[in-house]
Amino acid sequence: MAFDLNSILKPELIKVPLDGDTKRTAIDELCDLVCTSSSVTDAENFRKTVWEREGQRSTGIGEGLAIPHGKCPGVREITMAIGIPSEPLEFDAIDGERVRMIVLLASPADRIADHIQALGRISKFMSDPSVRSRAYSADSSQDLFQLLAGLDAAARA
């Protein structure tokens, strides 16, 4: 069975538009959002893990999407924050394009399979050009939440 994205999709962890106007400030803003949830027990370690991973290779995967992520013991359950910047951001993406949506994924260190499935589920939805267009043009956090929740529910139906 495919990973249930709706199990980790929370309206309060979606921000449209992000205040951050650089890669660093946007990722930090999403880290702050994730760290407000009860899922993260060690915010400092989580933030450090995300930036260590980003330092290895950009998580700008192309087509305007970035999926920064971290697996660490300071995370109790898989959690996701999503943001759309006011203007596309320089992100050192693999295709050289600016990023239009950032999905930050936090996972416990021992949930590798679920972490990979969540990354795959997000990537699958966003590989569809019409979905990307609708997501990137969402006017509000609620619009983006409804779009993604609806896609996940339809995919499981």
Stockholm file with secondary structure:
# STOCKHOLM 1.0

chainA/1-157         MAFDLNSILKPELIKVPLDGDTKRTAIDELCDLVCTSSSVTDAENFRKTVWEREGQRSTGIGEGLAIPHGKCPGVREITMAIGIPSEPLEFDAIDGERVRMIVLLASPADRIADHIQALGRISKFMSDPSVRSRAYSADSSQDLFQLLAGLDAAARA
#=GR chainA/1-157 SS CCCCGGGTCCGGGEEEEESCCSHHHHHHHHHHHHHTSTTBSCHHHHHHHHHHHHHHSCCEEETTEECCEEECTTBSSCEEEEEEESSCBCCCCTTSCCBSEEEEEEECTTCHHHHHHHHHHHHHHHTSHHHHHHHHTCSSHHHHHHHHHHHHHHHHC
#=GC SS_cons         CCCCGGGTCCGGGEEEEESCCSHHHHHHHHHHHHHTSTTBSCHHHHHHHHHHHHHHSCCEEETTEECCEEECTTBSSCEEEEEEESSCBCCCCTTSCCBSEEEEEEECTTCHHHHHHHHHHHHHHHTSHHHHHHHHTCSSHHHHHHHHHHHHHHHHC
//
